Amino acid sequence: SSLKLACPCYSRCRPLPAAMDLRDIPDRWKRFNPETPPYKYFPNRTRKQTMVWSWMAMAGFSAFGYLLAEIVERQSVGKEEQIKEYARQNASIEQVTMIKNQSEAFKEIMMRARRQRLGLPPQAHGSVDMRDPFDE
């Protein structure tokens, strides 16, 4: 028999066929036509048809994505005010404080990044010494 077992367990493994001869594989490149390449799907199409369908698909999906983004944007504008009002009525003092502290921390991080991007030195902390302005 030309079948060999790949594993010594002999029970669960499927037998593997013997090595194939390369002469048994058909040479598809001998009958290759560059105008009609061997496509897996819709095999009789030309390269120009493939290009046209590709551009049409890109344009169609782009238009669909744009319309979907517009619809989502229009829906979210009305809900934004509703959510703000709901949060204003139902948020506890601790939650409001945490949100305010978080937004101030983000603002500080962004200002630090902006100063760094503009090439400015880090902002020096002010002096905490109390002094009389009229004493000079």
Secondary structure, 3 states (H helix, E strand, C coil): CCCEECCCCCCCCCEECCCCCHHHCCCHHHHCCCCCCCCCCCCCCCHHHHHHHHHHHHHHHHHHHHHHHHHHHHHHHHHHHHHHHHHHHHCCHHHHHHHHHHHHHHHHHHHHHHHHHCCCCCCCCCCCCCCCHHHC
